[in-house]
């Protein structure tokens, strides 16, 4: 096993026969940023779809069990459901930006 480690160390010390282009770093970072943006958009789309699903399911349950004459009371329920969904999304956003980013920076 010691021989293998020595071979790896010697291989890493040798300079490669090829040179990377000057814009290689820029192209790689641009590719990483574009993939990160795409995954972030998917994340936000799933958050929005989840909130719409939760609000829709809640309204479906309310309509199923409520009288149709009490339909005016839905005007009070919908803003509350939207507010709760926005609070949940806001908390998740703050958690991602404030807590997890700092945690990953400390680990690096």
N, C-alpha and C positions, 0 to 999 in steps of 0.2 A: 504494500500500500504506500509505503514511503517513496518508492520508485515512481509510482504514478503521480504523486503530488509534485515531485521534482520535475517530471516531464511537463506537467501543466504549468508550473511556475516558469520554466524555461521558455515554453511556448508563448506565454503571456508577455514575457520580457522582450521577445523578438518583435521588431517592427514589421508590419505587414508589407507585402509587395505592392499593394495598390494604394492609391490615395482617393479619398472621398472628395466630391466636388465642393466648391465653396458654399453653394446654396443647399447642401444636404441637410444641415441643421434646420434651416428655415422651412424646407419642404416637410421634414418629419414633424416639426412642431405645428405646422399648418394642418397637417393630416390629423394629428392628435386633437387639436382644437376643434376641427370640423366634426370628428366623431364624438367628441364630448358634447358639442352643441346638439347634435342629433339625439344623443341619449337623454340630454336634459329636456329637449322638446317632447320626447316620448314620455318622460316622467311627468311633466306638467299635463300632458294630454290625459294620461291615466288618472292623475289627481282630479282633473275636471270631470272625466267620465265617472269616476267614483262618487264625486259630490252629486252629479246629476242623478246617478243611480240611487244614492241614498235619499235624496229629496223625492225622486219619483216613487221609490218604495214607500216612503213615509206618507206621501200624498195618496198612494193607492190604498194603504191600510186605513187612512182616515176616511177616504171616500167609501170604502167597503163597509166600515162600521158606523159611519155617521149618517144622519138623515140627509136627504137631498135638500130639504128646506133649510138645513143649517149650513148651506153652502157658503153663506156670507162669512162664517167664522174661518173659512180657509184663508181669507184675506189677512187674518192675523197670524196664521200658522206659517205661511210661505215665507214672509220676511224673516221670521225667527229661524226657520230651517236654513235659509240662505246665509244668515249671519253666523250660525253655528258651523256651517261648511266653510265659510271664509275664515273663521277663527282657526279651524283645524288646519286648513291649508297654510295659513300664516304661521302657525306654530311649527309645522313641518318645515317650512322655508327657513325660519329662523334657526331651527335645530340644525339644518343642513349647513347654513352659512356660518353660524357662530360657533356651535359646539363641535361638529364633526371636522370642519376645516382646521380648527385650532388643535384638535386631538391628533389629526394626521400630521400637522406641522411639528408637534412635539415628538411624535414617533420617528420622524425622519432624521 
